[in-house]
Amino acid sequence: MSIKEQIISISLLKISQYARNTIGNEAIATVHSSYNKTINLLINKRIFSIQPRDSELSPISLITNLTLSQFQQLKLQPIKTYQLHFNYQNVTIFYTKLTACKSSTKTALANSIKIAKQILQQSDKKGLNLLFQQKNDDLILAAFQQYLTQAEHFYIMNDEKNTCNILTKLIGLGIGLTPSGDDFLSGLLATFQYFNATKSTFYQNLTQQIRQNLANTNAISSRFLDCALQQQFSVPVLTFFENIDKQNSDIEQLNKLFENIGHSSGMDTLFGIYYGCSLLSKK
């Protein structure tokens, strides 16, 4: 049976405008990898992720109307190629591009730092938020602490070259499907984008080095970093920046949003936002 005879129809519940524009209604897709709550597809050499209905939306998410048990019955085999038809009849389309940008005033940065730190410190997730503890024996966290302290030092000294070199070492650092270093850098990029710091030579040099070193991490994590370079982010990141100007930000809701992303990916991304705001506040 040919690929064209194996058409599989998938009804979608939520999708990003980025994914909708890239994929279209019909796609030839190869299964890149399969997990409990995600099936990663290669479509036009780019990874997109089919997920059950209660998943958090990312730029590459194709969220179905299937429950988790129904989703796990999908018969898509790794490495095999299928022709997929996507039904958008009842789909909700989200804009995942970070466009609502503002100047990095001291008040805005201080408020962002306060909210991010509060969420990180009250979370039960064990990620980079553990760096707030005075003592930690984890070797990976110790390496992070060393790199971040060095990067901050060089940034304050206006040594952009060494700052970028150190931060680029974080690519692929950590365990999991998306290593903590990659999630952290995504949050850092989002911060500089939101606070209109993308024209600085530091940001330009950092993004150039990240692009040149994407091969230093796995394909899925590299895909999310590439999205971050295009200003495409998950809903929790966008929601965080939407809340920083509110007098009473819903900390509990923000905490829940970030905790729902991976094992510690959400918190690691938020730590990147916290660190990025801290850097900007020192200039």
Secondary structure, DSSP 8 states (H G I E B T S, - for coil): --GGG-EEEEEEEEEEHHHHHHH-SEEEEEEEEE-SS-EEEEETTEEEEEE-TTS---TTEEEES--HHHHTT----TT-EEEEEEE-TT-EEE--B--------HHHHHHHHHHHHHHHHH----SGGGGGSS----HHHHHHHHHHHHHHHHHHTT-HHHHHHHHHTTTT-SSSSS-HHHHHHHHHHHHHHHTT-TTSHHHHHHHHHHHHTGGGS-HHHHHHHHHHHTTB--HHHHHHHHHTTSTT--HHHHHHHHHTSTTTHHHHHHHHHHHHHHHHHT-
